[in-house]
């Protein structure tokens, strides 16, 4: 009888599975973005200390991490240098900001609070807009790591939007009643 009750619960509340899938996907995408940002930071630090370093992602003159990560747009989100000066403390590599943002989204993803999910959506969308702007401003040079991180951020925005949408339509009272019946 308990087995039939679980089957009924699964059929009636399939949206729970969709929510957990969007959380799992957001977690995977935020960890992927975090790893890409760490590798970008490693290349940036290595390039600044060793001028003869050739990054493994230097594929061609246009797909070249070494050239892309040394442009003025690759630090301070392209804004801090011109506004506050290139020697300002906040003029850090963009990958540092990405590491912070992906970590915040990773940690906030474990919440199902609508306000937290909305904050995640806003943060991911702003990150995607800034990353897109940096890539557009740096054309024709592109970095494969940055492009992959941009695509990862775009999919993360879509996934968080899906999570927010499912939270908005999810009937929480019916779940509580179903658990009470199960017990």
Secondary structure, DSSP 8 states (H G I E B T S, - for coil): -HHHHHHHHHHHTTHHHHHHHHHHHHHHHHHHHHHHHHHHHHHHHHHHH-TT---TT--SSSB-HHHHTTSGGGBGGGTHHHHH-TTSTT--BHHHHHHHHHHHHHHHTT---HHHHHHHHHHHHHHHHHHHHHHHHTTT-B-HHHHHHHHHHHHHHHHHHHHHHHHHH--HHHHHHHHHHH-
